[in-house]
Amino acid sequence: MMRLRTTRRPFSPKFEPEIKGWVIKHVVKHRWRTPSYMDDQDLLQDARMCFQDCKNRYQYRVQNAAHF
């Protein structure tokens, strides 16, 4: 019997389902640590930018979501 060779699809992290929920909970819990001129949407946007930086840097080094 011949085995088919399959190629693994590279891991591509996504912000929306899991990470966005964690960020919102973290912002609510630690709101007192941020400057008063920043609102929740600013903090969410900063988190999205940090996520994109990490994704661009580690996208091909990380194999699954648990290690991202």
Backbone as numpy.savetxt, mean C-alpha at the origin, in Angstrom:
# Nx Ny Nz CAx CAy CAz Cx Cy Cz
3.31 -38.25 -18.92 2.47 -37.07 -18.92 3.36 -35.83 -18.92
3.02 -34.92 -19.75 3.82 -33.71 -19.90 3.26 -32.58 -19.04
4.13 -31.93 -18.32 3.70 -30.80 -17.48 3.76 -29.51 -18.28
2.75 -28.72 -18.11 2.75 -27.41 -18.74 3.57 -26.45 -17.91
4.35 -25.68 -18.57 5.17 -24.70 -17.87 4.33 -23.43 -17.69
4.17 -23.02 -16.47 3.40 -21.81 -16.19 4.33 -20.73 -15.68
4.01 -19.53 -16.02 4.80 -18.42 -15.52 4.00 -17.72 -14.42
4.69 -17.39 -13.38 4.03 -16.70 -12.28 3.83 -15.24 -12.63
2.66 -14.76 -12.32 2.37 -13.35 -12.53 3.05 -12.56 -11.42
3.76 -11.50 -11.76 4.44 -10.73 -10.71 3.43 -10.09 -9.76
3.82 -10.00 -8.51 2.98 -9.40 -7.48 2.85 -7.91 -7.74
1.63 -7.42 -7.71 1.38 -6.00 -7.91 0.47 -5.50 -6.79
1.03 -4.81 -5.80 0.21 -4.35 -4.67 -0.78 -3.27 -5.09
-1.91 -3.26 -4.41 -2.95 -2.27 -4.69 -3.28 -1.51 -3.40
-3.54 -0.23 -3.53 -3.80 0.61 -2.37 -5.22 0.45 -1.84
-6.17 0.31 -2.73 -7.57 0.47 -2.38 -8.11 -0.45 -1.27
-8.18 -1.75 -1.41 -8.98 -2.48 -0.41 -8.36 -2.52 0.98
-7.17 -3.08 1.11 -6.63 -3.31 2.46 -5.88 -2.11 3.01
-5.00 -1.55 2.23 -4.12 -0.51 2.75 -4.88 0.77 3.02
-5.82 1.12 2.18 -6.60 2.34 2.41 -7.39 2.23 3.71
-7.97 1.09 3.99 -8.70 0.89 5.25 -7.79 1.03 6.45
-6.59 0.46 6.37 -5.65 0.58 7.47 -5.24 2.03 7.67
-5.01 2.76 6.57 -4.60 4.17 6.66 -5.69 5.00 7.31
-6.93 4.78 6.94 -8.04 5.55 7.53 -8.13 5.31 9.03
-8.01 4.05 9.46 -8.03 3.75 10.90 -6.86 4.40 11.62
-5.70 4.37 10.99 -4.51 4.96 11.60 -4.64 6.48 11.71
-5.20 7.12 10.69 -5.39 8.58 10.73 -6.36 8.96 11.84
-7.44 8.22 11.97 -8.42 8.53 13.01 -7.80 8.36 14.40
-7.04 7.30 14.57 -6.45 7.01 15.88 -5.36 8.00 16.28
-4.58 8.45 15.30 -3.41 9.30 15.59 -3.57 10.71 15.04
-4.78 11.18 14.94 -5.05 12.52 14.41 -4.39 13.61 15.24
-4.29 13.41 16.52 -3.74 14.42 17.42 -2.25 14.67 17.16
-1.57 13.78 16.47 -0.14 13.95 16.21 0.15 14.81 14.99
-0.85 15.09 14.19 -0.63 15.81 12.93 -0.87 17.30 13.12
-0.29 18.12 12.27 -0.52 19.57 12.36 -1.98 19.91 12.10
-2.43 21.00 12.67 -3.85 21.36 12.58 -4.26 21.79 11.17
-3.32 22.24 10.36 -3.68 22.69 9.01 -3.84 21.53 8.02
-3.54 20.29 8.43 -3.72 19.13 7.55 -5.03 18.44 7.90
-5.86 18.21 6.90 -7.10 17.47 7.17 -6.90 16.01 6.77
-7.93 15.21 6.94 -7.84 13.77 6.69 -7.53 13.45 5.23
-8.05 14.24 4.31 -7.79 13.99 2.90 -6.32 14.25 2.55
-5.71 15.23 3.19 -4.28 15.49 2.97 -3.45 14.31 3.46
-3.81 13.78 4.62 -3.08 12.64 5.16 -3.25 11.40 4.31
-4.46 11.20 3.80 -4.71 10.07 2.92 -3.91 10.20 1.62
-3.81 11.40 1.11 -3.02 11.63 -0.11 -1.53 11.40 0.15
-1.03 11.83 1.30 0.36 11.57 1.65 0.62 10.07 1.76
-0.32 9.34 2.34 -0.17 7.89 2.46 -0.16 7.24 1.08
-0.99 7.73 0.18 -1.02 7.18 -1.18 0.31 7.44 -1.90
0.90 8.61 -1.68 2.19 8.92 -2.30 3.30 8.03 -1.73
3.29 7.80 -0.42 4.27 6.90 0.19 4.10 5.47 -0.33
2.84 5.04 -0.47 2.57 3.73 -1.01 3.13 3.60 -2.43
2.93 4.62 -3.24 3.41 4.58 -4.62 4.94 4.52 -4.67
5.60 5.26 -3.78 7.07 5.19 -3.70 7.54 3.79 -3.35
6.90 3.18 -2.34 7.27 1.82 -1.94 6.97 0.81 -3.05
5.85 0.99 -3.72 5.50 0.09 -4.81 6.52 0.18 -5.93
6.92 1.38 -6.29 7.91 1.54 -7.35 9.27 0.97 -6.97
9.62 1.07 -5.71 10.93 0.61 -5.27 10.98 -0.90 -5.06
9.93 -1.49 -4.48 9.99 -2.89 -4.07 9.08 -3.81 -4.86
8.51 -3.36 -5.94 7.52 -4.15 -6.67 8.07 -5.50 -7.14
9.27 -5.55 -7.62 9.81 -6.79 -8.15 10.60 -7.59 -7.13
10.76 -7.07 -5.94 11.48 -7.80 -4.90 10.55 -8.55 -3.96
9.30 -8.12 -3.86 8.35 -8.72 -2.94 7.50 -9.74 -3.68
7.32 -10.91 -3.06 6.61 -12.00 -3.72 5.12 -12.03 -3.40
4.73 -11.55 -2.20 3.31 -11.61 -1.82 2.95 -10.43 -0.92
1.66 -10.31 -0.66 1.16 -9.15 0.09 1.63 -9.13 1.54
1.88 -10.28 2.12 2.30 -10.32 3.53 3.64 -9.65 3.75
4.49 -9.64 2.74 5.82 -9.05 2.88 5.91 -7.64 2.33
4.83 -7.13 1.79 4.84 -5.76 1.29 4.46 -4.87 2.42
